[in-house]
Amino acid sequence: MQKILVINGHPNPEASVAGKAVLNALESSRCEMQIRTLAQLCGPNGFDVTAEQEALRRADVIVWHFPFYWYSVPAILKKWIDDVLTRGFAHGAGGTALHGKKLLLSFTTGAAAQEYAKGRAMNWPVEAFLPPLLQTAYLCGMKTLAPVWSNGMIFIPGVHTPKEYGKYMIQESGRFGYDDHLDAFYDYEGYGQHRIQQENGRFSAYGYVSYFGVMALEELMSEDPAEAYQAQQGLQWGRIE
């Protein structure tokens, strides 16, 4: 079984609803996994570079998990990259520690998917902002898996069970013509369970959250997705419009 290292780059992980949902999905997989939360590991003197590099050496698959801040990674993850991926370790003469490892970019966006298009608020597709990170992986000899990101999130505070979710959707979402005289006939729990399964949703301490784009990690373990994605990027980078 391959070993997965998740670098959680959220600067305030306790306040992250979407990020927590993704991490919960990763943790529920059958893979051997370690999650390193940078906000907890960065002290007054920065990171323990030796410990971070040892964690990277032990991993087969590395996941950078972060919120998409100003079309890139948050400052704390950028600092980790600067401090840990040093010459002689990750690149340059003798820097082969990461060669052949797989890198997965996993991130959440604040904007809806349709905003990442020409003429919309973000003006570019998400993929257009990723080359610096993909080049970092390339320089370090890593194979990039097809990135996954979550946008168009659904978050409903205070909803913690399938029945509560089904009741909210039928009574309050505005999608149905709710009739209180028929209340006894509505299967709130059944409808809630059906939607949760469709949306890959989860309950957090804050409420219900659903997200899109998280692939099963078992699917990401094969060689083909990395090879195919890198070949595709090699063809497409030169013709972004």
C-alpha positions as CSV (number, residue, x, y, z in Angstrom):
1,M,0.0,0.0,0.0
2,Q,1.3,3.4,-1.0
3,K,1.9,6.0,1.7
4,I,0.2,9.3,1.3
5,L,1.3,12.6,2.9
6,V,-1.2,15.4,3.0
7,I,0.3,18.9,3.5
8,N,-2.7,20.9,4.9
9,G,-1.9,24.5,3.9
10,H,-4.9,26.3,5.3
11,P,-3.7,29.2,7.5
12,N,-6.7,28.8,9.8
13,P,-7.8,25.2,9.5
14,E,-10.4,25.3,12.3
15,A,-12.4,27.8,10.4
16,S,-12.3,25.8,7.1
17,V,-15.6,24.1,6.5
18,A,-15.0,23.1,2.9
19,G,-11.4,22.1,3.5
20,K,-12.4,20.0,6.5
21,A,-15.0,18.2,4.4
22,V,-12.3,17.3,1.8
23,L,-9.9,16.1,4.5
24,N,-12.6,14.0,6.1
25,A,-13.1,12.3,2.7
26,L,-9.4,11.6,2.4
27,E,-9.2,10.2,5.9
28,S,-12.1,7.9,5.3
29,S,-10.2,6.2,2.4
30,R,-8.4,2.9,2.8
31,C,-5.0,4.3,2.2
32,E,-2.1,4.7,4.7
33,M,-2.1,8.5,5.3
34,Q,-0.4,11.2,7.4
35,I,-1.8,14.7,7.5
36,R,0.6,17.5,8.5
37,T,-1.2,20.8,9.3
38,L,1.2,23.6,8.6
39,A,-0.6,26.1,10.9
40,Q,0.3,23.8,13.8
41,L,3.8,23.1,12.7
42,C,5.1,26.6,11.9
43,G,6.6,28.0,15.1
44,P,8.4,31.3,15.9
45,N,11.5,30.0,14.0
46,G,9.5,28.6,11.1
47,F,9.3,24.9,10.2
48,D,11.5,22.0,11.4
49,V,12.9,21.5,7.9
50,T,14.5,18.1,8.8
51,A,11.2,16.7,10.1
52,E,9.3,18.0,7.0
53,Q,11.9,16.5,4.6
54,E,11.8,13.1,6.4
55,A,8.1,13.0,6.1
56,L,8.4,13.7,2.3
57,R,11.0,11.0,2.0
58,R,8.7,8.4,3.5
59,A,5.7,9.3,1.2
60,D,4.8,7.8,-2.2
61,V,2.1,10.4,-2.9
62,I,2.1,14.0,-1.7
63,V,-1.1,16.1,-1.5
64,W,-0.9,19.8,-1.2
65,H,-4.3,20.7,0.2
66,F,-5.1,24.4,0.4
67,P,-7.6,27.2,-0.2
68,F,-7.0,29.0,-3.5
69,Y,-5.8,32.5,-2.3
70,W,-5.3,35.1,-5.0
71,Y,-4.9,32.3,-7.6
72,S,-2.2,30.5,-5.7
73,V,-1.3,28.9,-2.4
74,P,-1.6,30.7,1.0
75,A,1.5,32.3,2.4
76,I,2.1,29.5,4.9
77,L,2.2,26.9,2.2
78,K,4.5,29.1,0.1
79,K,6.8,29.5,3.1
80,W,6.8,25.7,3.5
81,I,7.7,25.3,-0.2
82,D,10.5,27.9,0.1
83,D,11.9,26.4,3.3
84,V,11.5,22.7,2.8
85,L,12.1,22.1,-1.0
86,T,15.7,23.1,-0.8
87,R,18.5,22.8,-3.3
88,G,20.3,19.5,-2.7
89,F,17.2,17.9,-1.3
90,A,14.4,18.5,-3.9
91,H,16.3,20.0,-6.8
92,G,19.8,20.9,-8.0
93,A,22.9,18.8,-7.6
94,G,22.0,15.7,-5.5
95,G,18.4,16.9,-5.0
96,T,16.6,13.7,-6.0
97,A,14.7,13.0,-2.8
98,L,11.3,13.6,-4.5
99,H,12.1,12.0,-7.9
100,G,9.3,9.7,-9.0
101,K,6.8,10.7,-6.2
102,K,3.3,11.8,-7.2
103,L,1.9,15.2,-6.4
104,L,-1.8,16.0,-6.1
105,L,-3.0,19.5,-5.9
106,S,-6.3,19.6,-3.9
107,F,-7.8,23.0,-3.3
108,T,-11.0,24.8,-2.7
109,T,-12.1,28.0,-4.4
110,G,-14.3,30.8,-3.1
111,A,-15.8,31.6,-6.5
112,A,-18.3,29.4,-8.3
113,A,-17.1,27.2,-11.2
114,Q,-18.8,29.4,-13.9
115,E,-16.7,32.4,-12.7
116,Y,-13.5,30.8,-14.0
117,A,-14.1,31.7,-17.6
118,K,-13.2,34.4,-20.1
119,G,-15.2,37.5,-19.5
120,R,-16.4,36.4,-16.0
121,A,-15.0,37.6,-12.7
122,M,-11.8,35.4,-12.8
123,N,-11.4,35.7,-16.6
124,W,-9.4,32.5,-16.9
125,P,-10.1,28.8,-16.3
126,V,-8.7,27.4,-13.1
127,E,-6.0,25.4,-15.0
128,A,-4.5,28.7,-16.3
129,F,-3.3,29.6,-12.8
130,L,-1.6,26.3,-12.0
131,P,1.6,26.3,-14.2
132,P,3.9,27.7,-11.4
133,L,2.9,24.8,-9.1
134,L,3.1,22.2,-11.8
135,Q,6.6,23.6,-12.7
136,T,7.6,23.3,-9.1
137,A,6.7,19.6,-9.2
138,Y,8.5,19.2,-12.5
139,L,11.7,20.8,-11.2
140,C,11.6,18.4,-8.2
141,G,11.1,15.4,-10.4
142,M,7.6,14.6,-9.2
143,K,4.7,13.3,-11.4
144,T,1.7,15.5,-11.2
145,L,-1.7,13.8,-10.8
146,A,-4.7,15.6,-12.3
147,P,-5.6,18.3,-9.8
148,V,-8.9,18.3,-8.0
149,W,-10.7,21.3,-6.7
150,S,-14.0,22.1,-5.1
151,N,-16.2,25.0,-5.9
152,G,-19.9,25.8,-6.0
153,M,-20.0,24.5,-2.4
154,I,-23.3,23.9,-0.6
155,F,-23.2,24.8,3.1
156,I,-26.2,24.9,5.3
157,P,-25.5,25.8,8.9
158,G,-27.2,24.0,11.7
159,V,-28.2,21.0,9.7
160,H,-26.7,17.8,11.2
161,T,-28.9,14.8,10.1
162,P,-30.3,13.5,6.8
163,K,-33.8,14.2,8.1
164,E,-32.9,17.8,8.9
165,Y,-31.3,18.2,5.5
166,G,-34.3,16.7,3.7
167,K,-36.7,18.9,5.7
168,Y,-34.7,22.0,4.9
169,M,-34.6,21.2,1.1
170,I,-38.4,20.5,0.9
171,Q,-39.6,23.3,3.2
172,E,-37.1,26.1,2.9
173,S,-34.9,25.8,-0.2
174,G,-37.5,27.2,-2.6
175,R,-37.1,24.3,-4.9
176,F,-40.5,22.7,-4.1
177,G,-44.0,23.9,-3.6
178,Y,-44.2,22.9,0.0
179,D,-47.7,22.3,1.4
180,D,-47.9,22.1,5.2
181,H,-51.2,20.1,5.0
182,L,-49.2,17.3,3.5
183,D,-46.4,17.3,6.0
184,A,-47.1,13.8,7.3
185,F,-46.6,12.4,3.8
186,Y,-43.1,13.8,3.2
187,D,-40.2,11.4,3.7
188,Y,-37.7,14.0,4.9
189,E,-35.1,11.4,5.9
190,G,-35.3,9.4,2.7
191,Y,-35.0,12.5,0.5
192,G,-32.1,13.8,2.6
193,Q,-30.2,10.5,2.3
194,H,-30.8,10.5,-1.4
195,R,-29.4,14.0,-1.9
196,I,-26.4,13.4,0.4
197,Q,-25.5,10.4,-1.7
198,Q,-25.8,12.3,-4.9
199,E,-23.8,15.3,-3.7
200,N,-21.2,13.4,-1.8
201,G,-22.1,15.5,1.2
202,R,-21.1,15.4,4.8
203,F,-22.1,16.8,8.2
204,S,-19.5,18.9,10.0
205,A,-19.7,20.6,13.4
206,Y,-21.0,23.6,11.6
207,G,-23.7,22.0,9.4
208,Y,-24.1,20.3,6.1
209,V,-21.5,20.7,3.4
210,S,-21.2,19.1,-0.1
211,Y,-18.3,19.5,-2.5
212,F,-17.3,18.3,-5.9
213,G,-14.1,17.0,-7.5
214,V,-12.6,14.7,-5.0
215,M,-11.6,11.5,-6.7
216,A,-11.2,8.2,-4.9
217,L,-7.6,7.9,-3.8
218,E,-7.4,4.3,-5.0
219,E,-8.1,5.7,-8.5
220,L,-5.2,8.1,-8.2
221,M,-2.7,5.5,-7.2
222,S,-2.2,4.1,-10.7
223,E,0.6,5.3,-13.0
224,D,-1.7,6.2,-15.9
225,P,-3.4,9.4,-14.5
226,A,-0.1,11.0,-13.8
227,E,1.4,10.1,-17.1
228,A,-1.7,11.2,-19.0
229,Y,-2.1,14.4,-17.2
230,Q,1.6,15.5,-17.7
231,A,1.4,14.7,-21.4
232,Q,-1.8,16.7,-21.7
233,Q,-0.3,19.7,-19.9
234,G,2.7,19.5,-22.2
235,L,0.4,19.9,-25.2
236,Q,-1.9,22.6,-23.7
237,W,0.3,25.0,-21.9
238,G,1.4,26.7,-25.1
239,R,-2.2,27.4,-26.3
240,I,-4.0,29.0,-23.4
241,E,-6.2,31.7,-24.8
